[in-house]
Amino acid sequence: MITLCHQNEIEEGRAKGFEVTGKYLFAVKKDGRVYVYYNYCPHLGTPLEWLEDQFMDPDGNFIQCATHGALFVVEDGQCISGPCRGKSLKTIPHESGNGFIMVNENDVALLGRI
């Protein structure tokens, strides 16, 4: 398992990006729960953020792609608005032990490259 960070390092309604073995992921905290996704927009295959750790819409309710403004539901990664409507972000299985967010290196290795 690879540790991303402690869950306290991510504020409510915010996200934090990570590079793991050459792949880019991000973790989002909403309603006290953490969700981990592949940092890859299903529309153009670009990273979701232009600025470091800026994955959320201004209200902190949805994940927002900086390229075309697509909005994704935090809890399941489903696109509800924008050019990739109906598609989803790739969820990364993770565990939380002692408050640390961890991913399996094998799960990350299966991801494509940006």
KEPAMI-61383 format. One record per residue: residue number from 0; residue in three letters; z, y, x of N, C-alpha, C in turn. Coordinates in pm, 1 decimal, always signed. Layout:
<r i="NUM" aa="ala" n_Z="Z" n_Y="Y" n_X="X" ca_Z="Z" ca_Y="Y" ca_X="X" c_Z="Z" c_Y="Y" c_X="X"/>
...
REM end
This chain:
<r i="0" aa="met" n_Z="+0.0" n_Y="-119.0" n_X="+84.1" ca_Z="+0.0" ca_Y="+0.0" ca_X="+0.0" c_Z="+0.0" c_Y="+125.0" c_X="+88.4"/>
<r i="1" aa="ile" n_Z="-70.5" n_Y="+224.8" n_X="+42.8" ca_Z="-78.1" ca_Y="+352.8" ca_X="+113.0" c_Z="-5.5" c_Y="+457.1" c_X="+29.1"/>
<r i="2" aa="thr" n_Z="+87.5" n_Y="+527.9" n_X="+90.6" ca_Z="+163.2" ca_Y="+631.2" ca_X="+20.2" c_Z="+83.7" c_Y="+761.1" c_X="+18.8"/>
<r i="3" aa="leu" n_Z="+66.7" n_Y="+817.7" n_X="-100.7" ca_Z="-1.5" ca_Y="+946.5" ca_X="-114.1" c_Z="+95.7" c_Y="+1061.7" c_X="-94.6"/>
<r i="4" aa="cys" n_Z="+205.9" n_Y="+1059.4" n_X="-169.2" ca_Z="+307.0" ca_Y="+1164.4" ca_X="-160.4" c_Z="+423.5" c_Y="+1126.6" c_X="-250.6"/>
<r i="5" aa="his" n_Z="+526.2" n_Y="+1206.9" n_X="-249.5" ca_Z="+636.1" ca_Y="+1190.2" ca_X="-344.6" c_Z="+595.3" c_Y="+1263.2" c_X="-472.3"/>
<r i="6" aa="gln" n_Z="+628.4" n_Y="+1205.3" n_X="-587.9" ca_Z="+586.3" ca_Y="+1267.0" ca_X="-714.2" c_Z="+641.4" c_Y="+1408.0" c_X="-733.2"/>
<r i="7" aa="asn" n_Z="+750.4" n_Y="+1441.3" n_X="-666.7" ca_Z="+805.7" ca_Y="+1577.1" ca_X="-676.0" c_Z="+718.4" c_Y="+1681.3" c_X="-606.2"/>
<r i="8" aa="glu" n_Z="+623.1" n_Y="+1635.9" n_X="-523.7" ca_Z="+531.8" ca_Y="+1728.0" ca_X="-455.5" c_Z="+420.8" c_Y="+1778.3" c_X="-548.0"/>
<r i="9" aa="ile" n_Z="+410.6" n_Y="+1719.8" n_X="-667.2" ca_Z="+309.4" ca_Y="+1762.2" ca_X="-763.6" c_Z="+381.0" c_Y="+1826.4" c_X="-881.8"/>
<r i="10" aa="glu" n_Z="+350.9" n_Y="+1951.9" n_X="-906.2" ca_Z="+413.3" ca_Y="+2023.3" ca_X="-1017.9" c_Z="+353.5" c_Y="+1977.0" c_X="-1150.2"/>
<r i="11" aa="glu" n_Z="+430.3" n_Y="+1990.0" n_X="-1254.6" ca_Z="+383.3" ca_Y="+1957.3" ca_X="-1389.6" c_Z="+257.7" c_Y="+2038.7" c_X="-1421.8"/>
<r i="12" aa="gly" n_Z="+154.4" n_Y="+1971.1" n_X="-1473.5" ca_Z="+29.5" ca_Y="+2038.3" ca_X="-1508.5" c_Z="-56.9" c_Y="+2073.9" c_X="-1389.5"/>
<r i="13" aa="arg" n_Z="-26.1" n_Y="+2016.4" n_X="-1275.2" ca_Z="-101.6" ca_Y="+2042.3" ca_X="-1151.5" c_Z="-150.4" c_Y="+1910.6" c_X="-1091.4"/>
<r i="14" aa="ala" n_Z="-232.2" n_Y="+1922.9" n_X="-988.1" ca_Z="-286.9" ca_Y="+1805.9" ca_X="-920.2" c_Z="-286.3" c_Y="+1829.4" c_X="-770.2"/>
<r i="15" aa="lys" n_Z="-299.7" n_Y="+1719.9" n_X="-696.5" ca_Z="-300.8" ca_Y="+1726.8" ca_X="-550.2" c_Z="-404.3" c_Y="+1627.0" c_X="-499.5"/>
<r i="16" aa="gly" n_Z="-488.5" n_Y="+1671.5" n_X="-406.7" ca_Z="-592.9" ca_Y="+1586.5" ca_X="-350.9" c_Z="-548.5" c_Y="+1514.3" c_X="-225.2"/>
<r i="17" aa="phe" n_Z="-614.3" n_Y="+1399.7" n_X="-198.9" ca_Z="-581.9" ca_Y="+1316.2" ca_X="-83.3" c_Z="-709.2" c_Y="+1253.2" c_X="-28.6"/>
<r i="18" aa="glu" n_Z="-711.0" n_Y="+1230.3" n_X="+102.9" ca_Z="-815.5" ca_Y="+1148.7" ca_X="+163.8" c_Z="-750.4" c_Y="+1018.0" c_X="+205.9"/>
<r i="19" aa="val" n_Z="-808.0" n_Y="+908.2" n_X="+160.9" ca_Z="-756.1" ca_Y="+775.3" ca_X="+193.8" c_Z="-873.2" c_Y="+692.7" c_X="+245.4"/>
<r i="20" aa="thr" n_Z="-867.8" n_Y="+655.3" n_X="+370.7" ca_Z="-972.7" ca_Y="+575.4" ca_X="+435.7" c_Z="-1113.3" c_Y="+628.6" c_X="+405.3"/>
<r i="21" aa="gly" n_Z="-1130.3" n_Y="+759.0" n_X="+415.3" ca_Z="-1260.8" ca_Y="+820.9" ca_X="+395.4" c_Z="-1300.8" c_Y="+843.5" c_X="+250.9"/>
<r i="22" aa="lys" n_Z="-1214.4" n_Y="+811.7" n_X="+157.6" ca_Z="-1241.5" ca_Y="+833.0" ca_X="+14.8" c_Z="-1147.4" c_Y="+942.4" c_X="-35.8"/>
<r i="23" aa="tyr" n_Z="-1192.2" n_Y="+1017.3" n_X="-134.8" ca_Z="-1114.0" ca_Y="+1129.7" ca_X="-184.9" c_Z="-1059.3" c_Y="+1099.2" c_X="-323.9"/>
<r i="24" aa="leu" n_Z="-928.4" n_Y="+1114.5" n_X="-337.2" ca_Z="-857.3" ca_Y="+1087.8" ca_X="-461.0" c_Z="-777.9" c_Y="+1211.6" c_X="-498.3"/>
<r i="25" aa="phe" n_Z="-728.3" n_Y="+1213.8" n_X="-620.5" ca_Z="-631.6" ca_Y="+1316.4" ca_X="-657.6" c_Z="-534.2" c_Y="+1258.0" c_X="-758.1"/>
<r i="26" aa="ala" n_Z="-413.9" n_Y="+1311.5" n_X="-754.8" ca_Z="-308.5" ca_Y="+1271.1" ca_X="-848.0" c_Z="-274.4" c_Y="+1391.0" c_X="-934.8"/>
<r i="27" aa="val" n_Z="-253.3" n_Y="+1365.2" n_X="-1063.1" ca_Z="-221.9" ca_Y="+1468.2" ca_X="-1162.5" c_Z="-89.2" c_Y="+1432.8" c_X="-1227.2"/>
<r i="28" aa="lys" n_Z="-7.9" n_Y="+1534.5" n_X="-1253.7" ca_Z="+116.9" ca_Y="+1510.9" ca_X="-1326.8" c_Z="+110.1" c_Y="+1582.1" c_X="-1461.6"/>
<r i="29" aa="lys" n_Z="+133.3" n_Y="+1503.6" n_X="-1567.9" ca_Z="+137.3" ca_Y="+1560.7" ca_X="-1703.0" c_Z="+246.2" c_Y="+1489.6" c_X="-1781.6"/>
<r i="30" aa="asp" n_Z="+331.1" n_Y="+1568.7" n_X="-1846.0" ca_Z="+443.5" ca_Y="+1515.8" ca_X="-1923.6" c_Z="+528.3" c_Y="+1419.0" c_X="-1840.8"/>
<r i="31" aa="gly" n_Z="+543.3" n_Y="+1451.5" n_X="-1712.3" ca_Z="+627.1" ca_Y="+1371.6" ca_X="-1623.7" c_Z="+562.9" c_Y="+1244.9" c_X="-1571.3"/>
<r i="32" aa="arg" n_Z="+442.7" n_Y="+1212.9" n_X="-1616.3" ca_Z="+371.7" ca_Y="+1092.8" ca_X="-1570.3" c_Z="+265.2" c_Y="+1131.5" c_X="-1469.4"/>
<r i="33" aa="val" n_Z="+235.6" n_Y="+1039.2" n_X="-1377.8" ca_Z="+135.1" ca_Y="+1063.1" ca_X="-1274.6" c_Z="+13.2" c_Y="+975.0" c_X="-1301.4"/>
<r i="34" aa="tyr" n_Z="-104.3" n_Y="+1033.7" n_X="-1282.8" ca_Z="-232.2" ca_Y="+964.0" ca_X="-1299.0" c_Z="-311.6" c_Y="+987.0" c_X="-1170.8"/>
<r i="35" aa="val" n_Z="-381.4" n_Y="+883.9" n_X="-1123.0" ca_Z="-458.5" ca_Y="+895.8" ca_X="-999.2" c_Z="-605.3" c_Y="+865.1" c_X="-1030.0"/>
<r i="36" aa="tyr" n_Z="-693.8" n_Y="+951.7" n_X="-979.0" ca_Z="-837.4" ca_Y="+938.0" ca_X="-1003.0" c_Z="-916.0" c_Y="+954.8" c_X="-873.3"/>
<r i="37" aa="tyr" n_Z="-1037.4" n_Y="+900.9" n_X="-875.6" ca_Z="-1136.2" ca_Y="+921.6" ca_X="-770.7" c_Z="-1189.6" c_Y="+1063.4" c_X="-788.4"/>
<r i="38" aa="asn" n_Z="-1195.2" n_Y="+1139.9" n_X="-681.6" ca_Z="-1242.7" ca_Y="+1278.5" ca_X="-686.5" c_Z="-1395.6" c_Y="+1279.4" c_X="-683.4"/>
<r i="39" aa="tyr" n_Z="-1454.5" n_Y="+1250.6" n_X="-799.1" ca_Z="-1598.4" ca_Y="+1230.9" ca_X="-808.8" c_Z="-1640.8" c_Y="+1259.1" c_X="-952.2"/>
<r i="40" aa="cys" n_Z="-1719.2" n_Y="+1363.1" n_X="-974.3" ca_Z="-1764.3" ca_Y="+1396.2" ca_X="-1109.7" c_Z="-1874.0" c_Y="+1298.6" c_X="-1152.4"/>
<r i="41" aa="pro" n_Z="-1862.6" n_Y="+1237.5" n_X="-1270.6" ca_Z="-1964.9" ca_Y="+1143.0" ca_X="-1315.0" c_Z="-2099.5" c_Y="+1208.8" c_X="-1348.0"/>
<r i="42" aa="his" n_Z="-2105.8" n_Y="+1341.3" n_X="-1352.1" ca_Z="-2231.4" ca_Y="+1410.7" ca_X="-1382.0" c_Z="-2321.9" c_Y="+1416.9" c_X="-1258.8"/>
<r i="43" aa="leu" n_Z="-2274.7" n_Y="+1479.5" n_X="-1152.2" ca_Z="-2357.1" ca_Y="+1497.1" ca_X="-1031.7" c_Z="-2305.1" c_Y="+1422.9" c_X="-909.7"/>
<r i="44" aa="gly" n_Z="-2189.4" n_Y="+1360.7" n_X="-922.0" ca_Z="-2133.3" ca_Y="+1289.9" ca_X="-807.7" c_Z="-2070.7" c_Y="+1381.6" c_X="-704.7"/>
<r i="45" aa="thr" n_Z="-2035.4" n_Y="+1501.9" n_X="-745.3" ca_Z="-1973.9" ca_Y="+1598.4" ca_X="-654.1" c_Z="-1822.0" c_Y="+1592.9" c_X="-665.9"/>
<r i="46" aa="pro" n_Z="-1750.9" n_Y="+1644.0" n_X="-565.3" ca_Z="-1605.4" ca_Y="+1657.4" ca_X="-580.3" c_Z="-1575.6" c_Y="+1751.3" c_X="-697.8"/>
<r i="47" aa="leu" n_Z="-1462.4" n_Y="+1731.4" n_X="-761.3" ca_Z="-1427.5" ca_Y="+1809.9" ca_X="-879.7" c_Z="-1378.4" c_Y="+1950.5" c_X="-847.3"/>
<r i="48" aa="glu" n_Z="-1323.2" n_Y="+1971.6" n_X="-727.6" ca_Z="-1266.3" ca_Y="+2102.1" ca_X="-695.5" c_Z="-1346.3" c_Y="+2172.8" c_X="-587.3"/>
<r i="49" aa="trp" n_Z="-1342.7" n_Y="+2307.0" n_X="-591.3" ca_Z="-1400.7" ca_Y="+2389.1" ca_X="-485.2" c_Z="-1291.5" c_Y="+2437.9" c_X="-392.1"/>
<r i="50" aa="leu" n_Z="-1175.3" n_Y="+2462.8" n_X="-447.4" ca_Z="-1060.9" ca_Y="+2507.7" ca_X="-369.8" c_Z="-960.0" c_Y="+2394.0" c_X="-362.4"/>
<r i="51" aa="glu" n_Z="-889.1" n_Y="+2386.3" n_X="-253.2" ca_Z="-793.3" ca_Y="+2278.4" ca_X="-231.9" c_Z="-695.0" c_Y="+2265.4" c_X="-348.5"/>
<r i="52" aa="asp" n_Z="-685.6" n_Y="+2144.6" n_X="-400.9" ca_Z="-590.9" ca_Y="+2107.5" ca_X="-507.2" c_Z="-612.2" c_Y="+2181.0" c_X="-639.4"/>
<r i="53" aa="gln" n_Z="-728.9" n_Y="+2241.4" n_X="-660.2" ca_Z="-758.8" ca_Y="+2312.2" ca_X="-785.6" c_Z="-840.4" c_Y="+2221.4" c_X="-877.7"/>
<r i="54" aa="phe" n_Z="-774.0" n_Y="+2125.7" n_X="-940.0" ca_Z="-839.0" ca_Y="+2027.7" ca_X="-1026.4" c_Z="-820.4" c_Y="+2056.5" c_X="-1175.0"/>
<r i="55" aa="met" n_Z="-728.4" n_Y="+2145.3" n_X="-1209.0" ca_Z="-690.7" ca_Y="+2164.1" ca_X="-1348.7" c_Z="-750.8" c_Y="+2291.1" c_X="-1408.9"/>
<r i="56" aa="asp" n_Z="-764.9" n_Y="+2289.9" n_X="-1542.2" ca_Z="-807.5" ca_Y="+2411.0" ca_X="-1612.1" c_Z="-694.1" c_Y="+2513.6" c_X="-1603.1"/>
<r i="57" aa="pro" n_Z="-719.7" n_Y="+2639.8" n_X="-1637.2" ca_Z="-616.3" ca_Y="+2743.1" ca_X="-1620.7" c_Z="-484.9" c_Y="+2714.7" c_X="-1693.6"/>
<r i="58" aa="asp" n_Z="-490.4" n_Y="+2642.8" n_X="-1805.0" ca_Z="-368.6" ca_Y="+2612.5" ca_X="-1880.8" c_Z="-297.2" c_Y="+2486.9" c_X="-1831.7"/>
<r i="59" aa="gly" n_Z="-359.2" n_Y="+2413.0" n_X="-1740.7" ca_Z="-298.0" ca_Y="+2290.2" ca_X="-1689.9" c_Z="-300.2" c_Y="+2175.4" c_X="-1788.9"/>
<r i="60" aa="asn" n_Z="-389.0" n_Y="+2182.4" n_X="-1887.5" ca_Z="-396.1" ca_Y="+2077.0" ca_X="-1988.8" c_Z="-502.8" c_Y="+1972.5" c_X="-1961.5"/>
<r i="61" aa="phe" n_Z="-611.4" n_Y="+2012.8" n_X="-1893.1" ca_Z="-722.7" ca_Y="+1922.7" ca_X="-1867.4" c_Z="-763.8" c_Y="+1929.4" c_X="-1720.9"/>
<r i="62" aa="ile" n_Z="-821.6" n_Y="+1820.8" n_X="-1672.6" ca_Z="-886.8" ca_Y="+1820.4" ca_X="-1542.2" c_Z="-1020.5" c_Y="+1891.3" c_X="-1563.8"/>
<r i="63" aa="gln" n_Z="-1057.0" n_Y="+1980.2" n_X="-1472.5" ca_Z="-1180.7" ca_Y="+2056.2" ca_X="-1489.3" c_Z="-1266.8" c_Y="+2046.6" c_X="-1364.6"/>
<r i="64" aa="cys" n_Z="-1393.8" n_Y="+2012.6" n_X="-1383.6" ca_Z="-1488.2" ca_Y="+2010.3" ca_X="-1272.3" c_Z="-1530.7" c_Y="+2153.4" c_X="-1241.7"/>
<r i="65" aa="ala" n_Z="-1520.3" n_Y="+2192.6" n_X="-1117.0" ca_Z="-1554.2" ca_Y="+2329.2" ca_X="-1076.9" c_Z="-1704.5" c_Y="+2355.8" c_X="-1081.3"/>
<r i="66" aa="thr" n_Z="-1787.7" n_Y="+2252.1" n_X="-1076.2" ca_Z="-1932.2" ca_Y="+2272.5" ca_X="-1071.8" c_Z="-1988.8" c_Y="+2320.3" c_X="-1205.1"/>
<r i="67" aa="his" n_Z="-1963.5" n_Y="+2248.1" n_X="-1313.0" ca_Z="-2018.5" ca_Y="+2285.3" ca_X="-1443.4" c_Z="-1913.4" c_Y="+2301.1" c_X="-1552.3"/>
<r i="68" aa="gly" n_Z="-1785.6" n_Y="+2297.0" n_X="-1516.6" ca_Z="-1679.4" ca_Y="+2321.8" ca_X="-1613.5" c_Z="-1645.9" c_Y="+2206.4" c_X="-1705.5"/>
<r i="69" aa="ala" n_Z="-1694.0" n_Y="+2086.2" n_X="-1676.4" ca_Z="-1661.2" ca_Y="+1970.3" ca_X="-1760.1" c_Z="-1509.9" c_Y="+1953.8" c_X="-1767.6"/>
<r i="70" aa="leu" n_Z="-1460.5" n_Y="+1915.5" n_X="-1885.2" ca_Z="-1317.2" ca_Y="+1894.1" ca_X="-1905.7" c_Z="-1289.6" c_Y="+1746.4" c_X="-1928.9"/>
<r i="71" aa="phe" n_Z="-1184.2" n_Y="+1696.9" n_X="-1864.6" ca_Z="-1145.5" ca_Y="+1556.5" ca_X="-1873.3" c_Z="-1001.5" c_Y="+1546.0" c_X="-1920.5"/>
<r i="72" aa="val" n_Z="-974.8" n_Y="+1448.8" n_X="-2007.3" ca_Z="-839.4" ca_Y="+1422.6" ca_X="-2055.3" c_Z="-758.4" c_Y="+1364.3" c_X="-1939.7"/>
<r i="73" aa="val" n_Z="-641.1" n_Y="+1418.8" n_X="-1914.8" ca_Z="-558.2" ca_Y="+1374.2" ca_X="-1802.6" c_Z="-520.7" c_Y="+1227.0" c_X="-1816.2"/>
<r i="74" aa="glu" n_Z="-481.2" n_Y="+1185.6" n_X="-1935.2" ca_Z="-425.7" ca_Y="+1051.2" ca_X="-1953.3" c_Z="-526.0" c_Y="+937.5" c_X="-1934.4"/>
<r i="75" aa="asp" n_Z="-656.2" n_Y="+962.1" n_X="-1958.7" ca_Z="-752.3" ca_Y="+852.0" ca_X="-1944.3" c_Z="-880.5" c_Y="+889.4" c_X="-1869.8"/>
<r i="76" aa="gly" n_Z="-894.9" n_Y="+1015.6" n_X="-1829.1" ca_Z="-1011.4" ca_Y="+1058.5" ca_X="-1752.7" c_Z="-1138.1" c_Y="+1077.3" c_X="-1833.5"/>
<r i="77" aa="gln" n_Z="-1130.8" n_Y="+1065.4" n_X="-1965.1" ca_Z="-1248.0" ca_Y="+1078.3" ca_X="-2052.5" c_Z="-1297.7" c_Y="+1222.8" c_X="-2054.8"/>
<r i="78" aa="cys" n_Z="-1429.7" n_Y="+1241.8" n_X="-2037.6" ca_Z="-1488.8" ca_Y="+1375.5" ca_X="-2045.3" c_Z="-1506.4" c_Y="+1412.7" c_X="-2192.4"/>
<r i="79" aa="ile" n_Z="-1449.4" n_Y="+1526.2" n_X="-2230.8" ca_Z="-1456.9" ca_Y="+1570.0" ca_X="-2370.3" c_Z="-1543.9" c_Y="+1693.8" c_X="-2387.8"/>
<r i="80" aa="ser" n_Z="-1585.9" n_Y="+1754.5" n_X="-2276.9" ca_Z="-1668.0" ca_Y="+1874.9" ca_X="-2284.4" c_Z="-1746.9" c_Y="+1889.3" c_X="-2155.0"/>
<r i="81" aa="gly" n_Z="-1874.5" n_Y="+1926.0" n_X="-2168.2" ca_Z="-1956.1" ca_Y="+1946.4" ca_X="-2049.8" c_Z="-2068.5" c_Y="+1845.5" c_X="-2040.3"/>
<r i="82" aa="pro" n_Z="-2145.8" n_Y="+1851.8" n_X="-1931.6" ca_Z="-2266.8" ca_Y="+1770.4" ca_X="-1919.3" c_Z="-2242.7" c_Y="+1619.4" c_X="-1907.6"/>
<r i="83" aa="cys" n_Z="-2122.0" n_Y="+1577.2" n_X="-1879.4" ca_Z="-2095.0" ca_Y="+1432.8" ca_X="-1867.6" c_Z="-2011.1" c_Y="+1381.7" c_X="-1984.2"/>
<r i="84" aa="arg" n_Z="-2014.5" n_Y="+1453.6" n_X="-2095.8" ca_Z="-1937.6" ca_Y="+1415.9" ca_X="-2215.7" c_Z="-1959.8" c_Y="+1267.8" c_X="-2247.6"/>
<r i="85" aa="gly" n_Z="-1849.0" n_Y="+1198.3" n_X="-2272.5" ca_Z="-1854.8" ca_Y="+1055.9" ca_X="-2303.9" c_Z="-1836.5" c_Y="+966.1" c_X="-2182.9"/>
<r i="86" aa="lys" n_Z="-1850.2" n_Y="+1019.9" n_X="-2063.5" ca_Z="-1825.2" ca_Y="+942.7" ca_X="-1941.6" c_Z="-1680.7" c_Y="+965.3" c_X="-1899.1"/>
<r i="87" aa="ser" n_Z="-1635.8" n_Y="+888.6" n_X="-1801.1" ca_Z="-1496.0" ca_Y="+899.2" ca_X="-1757.1" c_Z="-1485.6" c_Y="+906.3" c_X="-1606.3"/>
<r i="88" aa="leu" n_Z="-1376.9" n_Y="+965.5" n_X="-1561.8" ca_Z="-1340.8" ca_Y="+960.0" ca_X="-1420.8" c_Z="-1295.7" c_Y="+818.4" c_X="-1388.8"/>
<r i="89" aa="lys" n_Z="-1307.2" n_Y="+779.0" n_X="-1263.2" ca_Z="-1264.3" ca_Y="+646.2" ca_X="-1218.6" c_Z="-1114.3" c_Y="+648.4" c_X="-1192.1"/>
<r i="90" aa="thr" n_Z="-1040.4" n_Y="+569.5" n_X="-1270.4" ca_Z="-895.3" ca_Y="+558.0" ca_X="-1254.1" c_Z="-864.3" c_Y="+472.5" c_X="-1132.2"/>
<r i="91" aa="ile" n_Z="-764.3" n_Y="+513.1" n_X="-1055.1" ca_Z="-719.4" ca_Y="+436.5" ca_X="-939.6" c_Z="-583.5" c_Y="+376.0" c_X="-973.0"/>
<r i="92" aa="pro" n_Z="-573.0" n_Y="+242.4" n_X="-970.8" ca_Z="-441.7" ca_Y="+181.3" ca_X="-995.2" c_Z="-341.8" c_Y="+230.8" c_X="-890.9"/>
<r i="93" aa="his" n_Z="-220.5" n_Y="+255.1" n_X="-934.0" ca_Z="-118.1" ca_Y="+302.2" ca_X="-840.9" c_Z="+18.2" c_Y="+251.4" c_X="-884.0"/>
<r i="94" aa="glu" n_Z="+110.2" n_Y="+260.5" n_X="-792.1" ca_Z="+248.6" ca_Y="+223.0" ca_X="-817.6" c_Z="+337.1" c_Y="+338.9" c_X="-775.5"/>
<r i="95" aa="ser" n_Z="+456.4" n_Y="+340.1" n_X="-828.7" ca_Z="+553.7" ca_Y="+440.9" ca_X="-790.2" c_Z="+682.2" c_Y="+369.5" c_X="-751.9"/>
<r i="96" aa="gly" n_Z="+719.1" n_Y="+382.8" n_X="-626.4" ca_Z="+842.7" ca_Y="+323.0" ca_X="-577.5" c_Z="+930.0" c_Y="+428.8" c_X="-514.9"/>
<r i="97" aa="asn" n_Z="+1052.7" n_Y="+441.1" n_X="-561.8" ca_Z="+1144.7" ca_Y="+544.2" ca_X="-512.7" c_Z="+1084.0" c_Y="+682.9" c_X="-523.2"/>
<r i="98" aa="gly" n_Z="+997.7" n_Y="+702.6" n_X="-623.8" ca_Z="+936.2" ca_Y="+832.8" ca_X="-645.4" c_Z="+809.1" c_Y="+856.6" c_X="-566.6"/>
<r i="99" aa="phe" n_Z="+770.8" n_Y="+763.0" n_X="-479.3" ca_Z="+649.3" ca_Y="+778.7" ca_X="-400.0" c_Z="+530.7" c_Y="+717.3" c_X="-473.5"/>
<r i="100" aa="ile" n_Z="+418.9" n_Y="+788.2" n_X="-473.6" ca_Z="+295.8" ca_Y="+741.2" ca_X="-537.2" c_Z="+216.9" c_Y="+663.8" c_X="-432.5"/>
<r i="101" aa="met" n_Z="+182.7" n_Y="+538.5" n_X="-464.8" ca_Z="+115.0" ca_Y="+452.0" ca_X="-368.4" c_Z="-8.3" c_Y="+388.1" c_X="-431.1"/>
<r i="102" aa="val" n_Z="-113.0" n_Y="+372.0" n_X="-349.8" ca_Z="-235.0" ca_Y="+304.2" ca_X="-392.8" c_Z="-261.8" c_Y="+187.6" c_X="-298.9"/>
<r i="103" aa="asn" n_Z="-334.7" n_Y="+89.5" n_X="-349.9" ca_Z="-371.6" ca_Y="-26.5" ca_X="-270.0" c_Z="-499.0" c_Y="+6.1" c_X="-192.5"/>
<r i="104" aa="glu" n_Z="-497.2" n_Y="-16.1" n_X="-63.6" ca_Z="-612.9" ca_Y="+14.6" ca_X="+20.6" c_Z="-737.5" c_Y="-60.4" c_X="-25.8"/>
<r i="105" aa="asn" n_Z="-721.9" n_Y="-182.3" n_X="-76.5" ca_Z="-836.7" ca_Y="-259.8" ca_X="-124.1" c_Z="-901.4" c_Y="-195.3" c_X="-246.3"/>
<r i="106" aa="asp" n_Z="-821.2" n_Y="-137.7" n_X="-335.9" ca_Z="-876.6" ca_Y="-68.2" ca_X="-452.8" c_Z="-957.5" c_Y="+53.4" c_X="-409.7"/>
<r i="107" aa="val" n_Z="-907.9" n_Y="+124.6" n_X="-310.9" ca_Z="-977.3" ca_Y="+243.5" ca_X="-261.2" c_Z="-1106.5" c_Y="+203.9" c_X="-189.9"/>
<r i="108" aa="ala" n_Z="-1104.2" n_Y="+93.5" n_X="-117.3" ca_Z="-1221.7" ca_Y="+48.1" ca_X="-43.1" c_Z="-1339.6" c_Y="+16.6" c_X="-135.2"/>
<r i="109" aa="leu" n_Z="-1312.4" n_Y="-17.7" n_X="-260.2" ca_Z="-1418.5" ca_Y="-51.6" ca_X="-355.4" c_Z="-1492.4" c_Y="+70.5" c_X="-409.5"/>
<r i="110" aa="leu" n_Z="-1440.0" n_Y="+189.6" n_X="-385.6" ca_Z="-1502.3" ca_Y="+311.9" ca_X="-436.1" c_Z="-1627.6" c_Y="+345.6" c_X="-357.1"/>
<r i="111" aa="gly" n_Z="-1725.1" n_Y="+409.5" n_X="-423.8" ca_Z="-1844.8" ca_Y="+456.6" ca_X="-354.6" c_Z="-1812.7" c_Y="+577.6" c_X="-268.6"/>
<r i="112" aa="arg" n_Z="-1909.3" n_Y="+624.1" n_X="-197.8" ca_Z="-1891.0" ca_Y="+743.2" ca_X="-113.4" c_Z="-1947.6" c_Y="+865.7" c_X="-182.5"/>
<r i="113" aa="ile" n_Z="-1883.9" n_Y="+978.1" n_X="-158.4" ca_Z="-1936.6" ca_Y="+1105.3" ca_X="-209.9" c_Z="-2040.2" c_Y="+1154.9" c_X="-111.6"/>
REM end
